[in-house]
């Protein structure tokens, strides 16, 4: 299996698990639910991109990857994710 596809799949699985935890809780925060949904969306897009780059195949999700958040929110979440990914861990 391609390392990029496997990594994207793991990220998608992690995002789906987090989303399920957030929306499956007793009290569901709208903000947390929207953020978790956006993370699933972004992870799915990354997975599709990895598959398309490797195989040339189109999305296994069909046309279901339509954003539910406005563009500025999606851009903000993407920037936050990227900043967290490049942030150095704190020393204890």
Backbone torsions as a table, in degrees:
resi	resn	phi	psi	omega
1	UNK	NA	143.0	177.4
2	UNK	-63.1	137.2	179.8
3	UNK	-63.6	-38.4	-179.6
4	UNK	-67.9	-40.9	178.7
5	UNK	-66.7	-43.3	179.8
6	UNK	-62.9	-42.0	178.9
7	UNK	-64.0	-43.7	178.7
8	UNK	-64.6	-36.9	177.5
9	UNK	-65.0	-42.5	178.6
10	UNK	-62.6	-42.0	177.6
11	UNK	-63.1	-40.2	178.6
12	UNK	-65.5	-43.4	178.3
13	UNK	-61.5	-43.7	178.9
14	UNK	-62.0	-43.9	179.7
15	UNK	-64.8	-39.6	178.4
16	UNK	-65.4	-41.1	178.8
17	UNK	-63.2	-43.9	179.4
18	UNK	-63.4	-42.7	179.0
19	UNK	-60.0	-44.7	179.7
20	UNK	-62.3	-38.8	178.1
21	UNK	-64.6	-43.6	-177.6
22	UNK	-66.4	-50.1	-175.9
23	UNK	-80.1	-14.5	178.6
24	UNK	-91.4	-2.5	-179.3
25	UNK	-71.1	163.0	179.1
26	UNK	-60.6	-50.9	176.7
27	UNK	-108.5	121.9	-176.4
28	UNK	-102.9	118.0	176.0
29	UNK	-80.2	126.2	-179.5
30	UNK	-60.4	-43.1	-179.2
31	UNK	-62.7	-45.7	179.4
32	UNK	-65.0	-39.8	179.8
33	UNK	-64.2	-41.7	179.2
34	UNK	-66.5	-41.0	178.9
35	UNK	-64.5	-43.4	179.5
36	UNK	-64.5	-39.6	178.5
37	UNK	-65.5	-39.6	178.4
38	UNK	-64.8	-38.5	178.1
39	UNK	-65.0	-39.4	176.0
40	UNK	-61.6	-45.5	-179.0
41	UNK	-59.2	-48.9	-179.5
42	UNK	-64.3	-39.5	178.6
43	UNK	-65.9	-37.9	178.2
44	UNK	-66.4	-40.3	177.3
45	UNK	-63.0	-41.8	178.7
46	UNK	-64.0	-39.2	178.3
47	UNK	-64.0	-46.9	179.2
48	UNK	-59.4	-42.8	-179.6
49	UNK	-63.4	-41.0	179.1
50	UNK	-64.7	-42.8	179.0
51	UNK	-65.2	-45.3	-179.2
52	UNK	-64.0	-39.2	179.7
53	UNK	-65.5	-37.9	-177.9
54	UNK	-78.8	-42.5	-169.4
55	UNK	-113.5	-21.4	-174.6
56	UNK	81.6	0.2	179.6
57	UNK	-77.2	152.2	179.3
58	UNK	-81.1	175.8	-174.7
59	UNK	-60.2	133.0	174.5
60	UNK	-74.7	-6.9	-179.2
61	UNK	-96.1	1.0	-179.2
62	UNK	62.2	-133.5	-178.7
63	UNK	-101.2	22.0	-177.5
64	UNK	-79.4	-7.6	-177.3
65	UNK	-91.0	59.3	175.3
66	UNK	-103.2	125.2	-175.2
67	UNK	-63.5	138.6	177.2
68	UNK	-93.9	-8.9	179.4
69	UNK	-109.8	154.8	179.5
70	UNK	-69.0	164.4	-173.6
71	UNK	-59.5	-41.3	-178.1
72	UNK	-65.2	-36.8	177.5
73	UNK	-67.3	-43.4	178.5
74	UNK	-62.4	-41.7	178.6
75	UNK	-63.4	-41.6	179.4
76	UNK	-63.4	-44.2	179.1
77	UNK	-65.5	-39.1	177.9
78	UNK	-63.6	-43.7	179.3
79	UNK	-64.1	-40.6	178.5
80	UNK	-63.6	-44.2	178.6
81	UNK	-60.9	-45.5	-179.1
82	UNK	-64.5	-38.9	178.7
83	UNK	-64.9	-41.3	178.9
84	UNK	-66.6	-36.1	-178.6
85	UNK	-67.9	-29.1	-178.2
86	UNK	-98.6	-4.8	-178.7
87	UNK	-71.6	136.7	178.7
88	UNK	-77.5	140.0	178.2
89	UNK	-66.5	146.4	178.5
90	UNK	-74.7	145.0	174.8
91	UNK	-83.1	143.1	-179.4
92	UNK	-91.4	NA	NA
